[in-house]
Structures are given as structure tokens and as C-alpha cells.
Amino acid sequence: MSEDLLARFQEAVRRDPGRIAVRDTAAKLSFAELDRRTATLAGALRSRGIGRGDRVGVSLGRSVDLVVALLAVWRTGAAYVPLDPGYPAGRLAYMAEDSGISVLLATGTPTWLPSTVDVLAPDAEATAAEDIAVSALDPAYVIYTSGSTGKPKGVQAHRGAVASLVTALERVGMYAPCQRVVAWNASMSFDASVQQWARVCRGDTVIVLDQEHRTDPARLVDWLDECAVTDLDLTPSHWTVLREHLLPGSADGRVLRLFVGGEPIAEPVWHELAAASADGNLEALNLYGPTECTVDATATWITEVGGPHIGTPLPGIRAHVLDESLRPVQNGELYLSGPRLAAGYLDRPGLTAQRFVADPFGEPGTRLYRTGDQVRWSPEGVLEFTGRVDRQVKLRGYRVELGEIESVLRRCPGVTAAAVLLRDDETIGQRLVAYYVAADDTVRDAAAEALPEFMIPAEFVKIDALPLTPNGKLDTAALPAPEATAVGVEPSGEVEELIAGVWSEVLGRDRISADDDFFALGGHSLVALRVVARLKKNFGVPVSTKDVYRHPRLSDLARHVSVLAAG
């Protein structure tokens, strides 16, 4: 039985009260200070009626206050519901209502918040009280994932599962026995965040990465060095833009341990990480697990032996590779079982029953979770990911149901049909492409209002009709490749021409015009990082990804770069 994380947090406070528990660029809290802040905020929550089994919304930016809020919710016996302020208002309103929160921790009252929900600031205080006793089956959080029916679905994980996850990673040596300094990189709406921020409960120091750190590799590495970070969680996509900064190793001899996950690792990236590990410049491990199994289910160290794989089950998880009749096979769908399985989907018993099925290999009453991932057992006894059995995809670490995007597009006025594909391009990597049948061209704007940034298709292709196979199904092979947009005003001057050349390279476009919009051409945050790196190299000016977001039109960005260069 894993020890309750709140009990472990109290042990850490008693063991080293002056040690830094959490830090951002503006503030830091010792373990004693974090204990006091979370206890008084928990008191304020309890004064609003929050207690065991309740759900509390959290809508805060990346800061020390975010760690305070999440831990305070746990101290009341409640579960937290992350509501990312960067998400569209309609999506946030739906999640707030669907989750049944009665209190939201935020710095102001959002326009999307239902009138029945109270708002409490993260610095609110009331008389501290004893932590509310909970069982291992009490909920810890509800995280919403993309839903194939058109609405996100809430996955409810329990306290014992989170504690078991921490213990499992300790037992296999992936969490070092000594106290570490951990960078919190993932969005709080992404389940990987749990195994980052919750490490404060075992006595580790949590370093909060803000949005500028996550979009500026040089600034990120400087912050990692300043804080002497030892552990960094990231996706393979993020590694591709950080690699040149991290491969040389740290100047102080610190060996950074990389927790890589969220999407499959390509073979070249695997061997690059393996070689860097063999050279002693860093350590790397590959983590796999769906949200429904509390973050991580399997893991492996990345070494030069063999190619990409997702390893073996962590302690507490059993893996079964089964066919459609639930018979064990060498190649098939991955099913997971064990005490870290989530309770199911919030208020969706039908969907829960579809994905969480009776376990024919376990004790009566135990369940299997159908991951939808196709895997095979290798001759060496490790699991290798081979694809999906459905239309769910992973994009830059995010889980995306293509059906949810299609539902949003079909609800747009005038749209009679829509389909979304994940296309892979050698130059810019994977991107979502939407095909639609409609009388007008307002689909992109409608999608941006309803979907988070990572789910908005990079390209929208208007067609006369969706191609069908003889049996009436969508013929994806017959969907046309996106065509380059018509060239408008030609770039002029050294700066515009150079930026056009960079965009052409990173976006895989033959022609770029001065009035083109970076994001309308398929750009996204990771591609923006490549643009910034090239512009810094060529002009020697402090361009940031924020500049690309503020000036997405090429001519506007060129003027901004010219001003920076002149200054």
C-alpha cells in the first residue's frame, strides 16, 4: 500500500522546513511556507463548504500560486479540476458545468464561469485546520481529454492511484532516492503534470516553467541552470527544438534526467538520446500511459540496445496484449489493469462500460482498460507501439480525437460535411488538416472559438464533396493534399525576404507572400521556435515566439525585427 501523499508532504516539511519547495521567476516558498499557505487556503475553501469528495476548479497561470492551489484542494479532501485560462471560453464553460464545481480558484471572475460558482483568490486565507482524512479511492483530480462525440470527457483519478504512481517510479529507480529539483513543464490540463508538480510531496523542489520558458529554448536552459534543475519532463516534439541546447550537457556537470513521453519517439531521436546517455551528458527514459491509468503505465530507460519501445509495466500495472475476443496474442490491442485505473468517465456510465471491461485474468470485480493502442511483444520481452485501432491521434504530446474536431466543424453554419486527418510532412512534421464542404469560408474562425490551440487544424481545405469508398465510407486516400495558397504581395527588402525564406523552409511552402499569416499557413508553437532560432542567428536580435504570436503577418514581423535590429 502506497503512503498517502499528504502524509509524505508533512514528513518533508518536518524533515527540511527551510528547503525551497516551489519556485517561479518572481517568488519562491520553503516547505514551511508552502505548508502554511496551503493550510490557510484550505481553510478558506472549507469555509465555502468544500470537503471530501467535492470538486474545485483551478484556473491560474504558471506560478507558485498554482502549486499552492492544487495542494490546498487536496488538503480539504476534494479533487481539483484544471481549467486552463488559455482554452476557449465555451470549452471552459462546458467543463466547469459538466464537472459540477462549486468554487473556482482564480485571480478574477472569468466571463465563462457559471453564475452558481464562487470565485476564491489563491492568496485567500482562513484559520488553518487539520487535513481531511481521505481513502485511497477518494478522487484526486478530474482531467478532461478530447472526446470522439464532440465534447471533452472528464477522467477521474483517485488519491491512491497517484500515491501508487509515485511509489512505482521510486521502486524502479526512475525517481532518484535523494531529493531532486524538478521542472514543471506540462500544462496542468495534461495528465503528465501530475507526476511533475506532485513530486513536492516527496520532498523534491518544483521549478515552475512559465510560457516564455516553454517557447524560448535559450531562456529555458538558462532557467534550468539557474535553478540547478535535475529532472525535466518533455515530449519528443519539444526535444527536437531543445536538443542543441541540452545535448552538450550542463556547464556545472549536472546530469539532467529527461522524462520523455506523450507521443511515440522516432527512431533517430531514440538513438540520439541513447548516445547522449551513453556519453554521460544526460539520462533519458521513455514513459507511456493513458490518462485513464493515472499518467504512466509502462516505462524504460532509453539505451543503445534495440530501437524505440515503451518498455514493461511499472509496479502495480498489468499489461495484456489481446485480440478482439480478449485472447492473448503477440500483436494486438493493449489492455491495462491494476489499482491505478481511473474510476471512469465523469457521469458517462455508457462510455465507461465500453472502455473499462471485466478482467478475465484477475479477481472477480477487477477491470481492464482498453487503450486503443496497438502493440506487440518483442523477442526481448518489451512492448513496442505500432499504431491505433481507432481515430485517436497524438500531436505534440496532446491526445486528440479527430471526431471531436469534425463535430465542431459540422456545427458551423453552412457546413454540410467535414473530415480531419493527421498528415505527416518531412519538413514541418505532423499537422492536422481539415476538409469541409460549405458555402462560405468562416470555418477557421469558428474552430478557433471552440477548440484549444493544439486542436485547431493547421490547414483548411474546401472541397465539393467528401470522397467515399464503394461501401460508403470516407476514402481518406482520395482526399487531396493541401495546396499552397495563392501568392499575394511579394516580400521586399532584406528582412522580409529572409523571413520569407525561413517560413518557406520550416513550413514546407514554395511561395510565401508579405501578407501571409504564419499560423494560417500551418505554423504552431514548436515551428515558431525554429523560426525564432533562425532569426536570432541571422540578425542577432532578441526575437521571441511571443513576437511571432503578436506579429503573425510576415510584413508586420519584418517591421518588428527591423526595429529591434536598429535599436
N, C-alpha and C positions, 0 to 999 in steps of 0.2 A: 504494500500500500504506500503510495507516494504521500509525503508530508504536505499538508496544506501550505500554499504559497504565502499566505498572510502570516502564518506562524514562522515561516522561514524569513520573511521580511523583518519581523520583530527580532529574530535572532541576529540578523545583520545589523540592526540598529544597536542592539546591546553590545555586539562584538566590536564595532568600529563606528561610533556615532559621528565622528568628525570627518570620516571619509566622504568624498564627493559622491553623491548618489545619482544626480542628474544635472546636466549642464547644456545650455544653449549659448548662442553668441552674446546674449545680454544678461544672463543670470545663471546661477548655479545654486544647488541646495545640497547640504550634507544629509546623511541618513537621518540624523536627529531632526533637522529642519523639515525634511520630507515627511517624516513621521508626524510632526506637529501639524504641517499644512494639510495633510490628507485626513488627519483625525478631526480637525476643525471643519473642513469642508464636508466630511461625512456627517458631522453633527448638523450642519446646515441642511444637508439632504434629508436627514431623518426628521428634522423639524418640518419639512414639507411632506412628510408621510412616507418617505421612501424606506423600504425594508426588504427583507428576504424574499427573493423571487420576483421583485419588480424589475422593470427595465428603464434605464435612464439614457437619454440621448446625449451625445457629446459632439459638438460642432465647434472645434477650435483649430487654430493654426498650429504649426510646428513650433513648440516651445516647451519650456519646463512645465508650464501650466497644464499641458496635455497629459503628461505623466501623472501630475497631481490629480487631475480629474479622474483618470481611469482607475487609479489605485483607490481613490476615495469612494468611488462607486462600489468597488469590491468590498470595502470595509463596512458598507451598510448592509451587505448580504445580497445586493442587487446585481444585475447584469448590465453591461454598457452596450449601447448601440451606436457605432461610429457613423456620423453624418458629415461627410467631407464637405467643407464650405465651398469647394471648387466645383461640386456637382451642380447640374441644372436644378432650378427651383422646383420644377414639377416632380422630378425624381426624389428629391429630398422630402417634399410634402408627402408623397406616397409612402416612403419608408417610415416617416415619423408616425403616420396614421396606422400603417399596417403593423408596426411593432408595438403599438399601444403605449408609447412612452407618456408619462405624465409630467416629467421635468426634463428640461434641456440645459446642459451646461454650455454656456456661450457667453461672449463678451457683449452681446446686444441681442435684440429681438429680430430674428430673420423674418423677411416678408412671407416666406413659405410656411412658417410654423402654424399649425392648427391653434385656434384661439383657446382650446382647452388645456394647452400645455404651458406650464410655468417655466420661466427662464431664471437661471441662477448663475451668477458670475463665478469663475473658478477661484477667485480670491474671497468668496463669501466665507464667513466664519460663524460658528456657534459652539456651544460647550461641547468639548470632545467627550465621547462615551466609549465604552468597550466595543470592540469589533463584534459584529453579529456572527454568531456561530452558524456555519453552513455545513451541508453534507456534500459528499463528492458528486452527487447528482444535481446539485443546485446549478442553475445557469451561470456562466461566466460572461458570455457576450453573445450578441446576435450580429452576424456579419452577412450583408446582402451580396449575393452573387447574381450574375446575369441569368435570366430565365428564358427558356425557349418559347414560352407562351406570350411573351411581350412585356412582362413585368418582372422586376428582380425578385428573388426569393430569399427569405431570411433563414440562415443556418444557425441553429442554437447549439453552442458547445457548452459543456459543463465544467465545473471547477476541478473535479478530479482528473478530467482529461488533460487540462492544461498543466496541472502538477505532474501528471504521469509523463507528459511530453518532456518537461524539464529534466525529470529523473532519468528518462531513457537516453537523452543526449549526454547526460553526465556519465551514465554507465558505460557507454561505448567510447568515451573519451573525446567526443566532439565538443562538449563544453569542458574546458580545462578545469582541473580541481582547484586551481588558485583563482583569486579574484581577477576579473578581466575588465577591459574598457571597451564597451560595445557601442558601435554606431547604429542609431535607429534610422534606417534608410527607407523602409517600405511605408506606403500610405496606411493610415490606420484603418482604411476600408479594405485593405488587403490582408488576408489572414497571416501572412508571413510577419506582419508587425507584432503579433502576439509573442512569438519567440524572440523578439528583439527587446521590446520595452519591458516585458515581464521578467527579464533577467535581473532587474534591480532587486527582485525578491530573493535572489540567491546571493546578494551582496555585490553584484557587478555594478560598475558605473555605466550609466546610459548617456551617450552623447547624442543630442538631437541634431539631425541634419535638416537645415531649412531648405526652401525651394531653390535658393540660389546655389547652395552646395550641390544639390542634385542635378543642376543644369549647367554647372561650370566646373569641369574636371580639375582645373588648376586650383581653384578655390577650395574644392572638396579635399584635395590631397593636402593642402596647407592646413586645413582644419583638422584632418586626421592626424597630422604630425604634431600640431599644437597641443592636441588633447591626448597624444600618445595612444591612439586607438589600436586595439589588438584584434578586434573581430568586426568584420564588415559583411553584411548581407546584401546580395545584389543578384540581378538576373543576368543571363548570358548576354542579352542585348546591351545592358549597361556596361558589362565588362568590355565590350568592343570599343566603347568610347573612353574608357578609363585605362585600357591596357598599357598604353605608352607611358602613363604616369605611375602605374603600380608595378610593372614588370621589373624596373631596376631595383626595387626594394627600398626600404626606408633609410634615411641618412643616419639615424641613430642605431641602426642594427636591429630594430624591432621587426619581428617576423609577423606579417599580417595574415590572419586566418580568414579566408573567404568562404562564406556560406552561400553557395550558388544554387539557385532554384527558380521556380516559376515557369520555366519553359525548357524544352529539350536543349541539350548542349550539342552544338555541331561538332563534328569530328576534329576540324582544325583547332577550334577553341579548346576542346578537351586536351589535345596533345600539347598545346601551348601552355595551359595551366599545369599539366603534368610535368613538363620540362622545367617550368619555373619552380615548382615544388621540389623537384629533384635537385635543383641548383641551390635550394635553401633560401630563395628570395621571398617566398610566401608559402602558405599552406592552403589547400583548396579541397572542399568536399562538395558533393552533389546531393541535394535534398529533394525528395519528391513526396507530394501528398496533396490530396484534395481537401478543400475546406471542411468537408463532411467528416473527415478523420482527424480533425484538430491539427492542422498545419502540416506536420511531417509524418510520413508513414514508413518510408524507406530512406536509406542514406548509404553513401560510400565515400571513401577518400578518393580523390582523383589522382591516379598514378599512371605511369607509363605502361603498365601491364594491361593489355586489352584496349578496347575502344569505349565509346560512350555507353554508359548503362546507369540504372538508377539504384543499383546495389541490392541489399537484402533488407527485410523488415526490421525496424527498430524494436527493442524490447516492448512488449505489450501489444504488438500488432502481428496478426497472422495474414499471410498473403496466399491467395488461391488463384491459379490460372485455370479458367473453366470455359467449357463450350456452352452452347445455348441451353443444354439440358443440365447444366451445373455439374458436368463431369470433368475431372482433372485432365488437362491436356498440356502439351509442350508450348503451343502457341494459342492464345485465346484472350478473353477479356479478364482483366484484373479485378478480383473481388477482395475486399479487406474486411477483417473482423478484429474484435478486441474491445477493451474498455474505453478506448479513445474515440469510438464512433459517436458522432453527434446525436442529439435526441431526435433530429429530423428537421423538416422544414416547418417554420413557424406557421401554424394554423393551415397547413396544407396536408391533411392526412392522406389524401389520394396519391399525391406526388411522393410523399414519404414512403408509402407502401410500395410504390413502383421501384424506388431506388434502394430502400433498405428491406432486404428479403430475409426469410428464415434461413438460418445457418445449418445446413445438413451435416456439417462436420463438427459442430460444437454442442454444448449443453443445451437442453431444452430452453427456449426463450431467447437464445442468443441470435444475433443478426449478422448478415453480410451486407456490405455496401458495394453496389455496382458502380465502379468508377467510370465505365465507358471507355477506358484506355485499353488499347490492345498491346499486349506484351508477350515476350517469350522467355523461357528459362534458357540461359546459355549453358554450354557444356561445363563452364566453371561454376555454375550454380548461382548466378546473379540474374536479376531481371533486366531485360532490355526493352525499352519503349519502342513500339513500332507504328503507332497511329491511334486513331479514334474509331469507335464504332458508330458515332453519331456526328452531328454538325457542330459540336463544340470545338473551339479553337483556342490556342494560347497565343497572345500577341503582346510582346514586350513584358511578359510576366503576368498579364491580366487574362482572366478566364472570360471568354466571350461566346455567348450563344448567338450564332448568326440569325436564328429565328427571332430573337428579340429585336434586332435591328430591322429586320424585314417587317415585323409587326408595326414598328414606329413609322416606317416609310409608307406602309399601306394605309395608315390612318391619315396621311397627308391629303389635303383636298386635291381632287383631280387625279390621284394616283390609282390606277386600276390593277397594277401588278408590280412586284418588286422581288429582287433576289440579291443576295450579298455573298461574295466569295472572298476567301483569303488567297491573294496571289503573291507569289514569291519572285523577286527580281534580284538578279546578281548584284546590281548596283546599290539599290536602296533597301534591299531585304523584303520582309513581308509587309503587306499593306492590305487594308480592306477596300474592296471595290463594290460599289452599289450599282445595280442595273434596275431601271424603272421604266414603266410605261405611264405617261402622263401628258396632260395638255400644256403644262407650264413648267417653269424651272425653279420653283421655290422649295424643292425638296431638301437641298443642302441646309438652308436656314432652319427648316422645321426639324431636321435631325440634330442640329447644334443646340436647339432649345430643349430637346428631350433626352439627349444622350450625354454621358460623360465624355471627355475628350478622347479617351482611348478607344471608344466605341464608334466614333464618327468616321465613316468611310473616308479614305484619302481621296478617292475619285468617285464621281457620279457619272454614269453613262446612260443617256436617254436612248431607248430603243423602241421600235414599233410594237414588238411583241416578244415575250419570253419564248425562247426555242424549247420545244418539247420532244421527248423521245417517242417512238411508236406506241408505248404503253401509257403515254400521257404525263410522264414525269419530266421535271426540269432537265434539260440537256445542258449541263454545265460546260461540256467541251465545246459547245456551239456558241457560247457567249463570246462576244468579240473582245479582244484586248483593248484596253483604253487607248484612245488616240491622243496624240499631242494636241494641245489647244492651238487655235489659230494665233499666229504671231501678230501682236499689236505694234506698239511703238518700239522700234529697235533701240537697244541700250546704246547710250552715247557717253563718251568720256571714259577715262581710265577706270574710275571706281565702278561705274555701272557695268562696264564690260567685264571687269574682273569678277564682280559679284555674279553676273550672269553666267560666267564660266564655271564658278563654284556651284551654283544652283544646278546647272546642266549636268555636272559630274555627279553630285550627290543625289539628285532626283531622277537621274536617268532620262533627261529630256534633251532632245536635239536642239530645240529652239526655245529661247526664253525672251520675253519682252519686258520692257521697262515698267509696264503697268501690271505685270503678273503678281499674284499674291502667293507667297511661299506655301501657306497651308492649303490653299485651293489647289495647288499643284501636287499635293500629296505629302507635304512636309509634316513632321511631327517633332516632339521634343528631342529624341535621340538624333534625328537627322540635323536638327538645329545645332546640336553640339558640334557636329562635323563642320557645319558652316562657320561657326564661331572660331573653331580652331584654325581653319584656313585663312579667315580674315585677319586674325591676330598675327599669323605667320607672315602674311603678305604686307600688312600695313603697320604692324607693331602697335596697334591701338587696343585699349581695354574694352573690346566688344563683348557683350554677354548675350546669353539666349534671351534674356528679358528684352534686349534691344530688338531681337528678331520678332518677338511677340508684339512689341509696341509699334514696330515699323515693318509689317509683313509685306508691304508692296515694295518691289525692288527699288524703284526710284526714290522712295522715302528712306529706305535703309541706306542707300548710297549717299544721300544728303547727310544723314546722321553720321555715317562713317567719315565723310569729308570734314564735318565739323570737329569730330574727335581728333582726326589726323592734324587738322590745322591748329588745334589747341595744344 
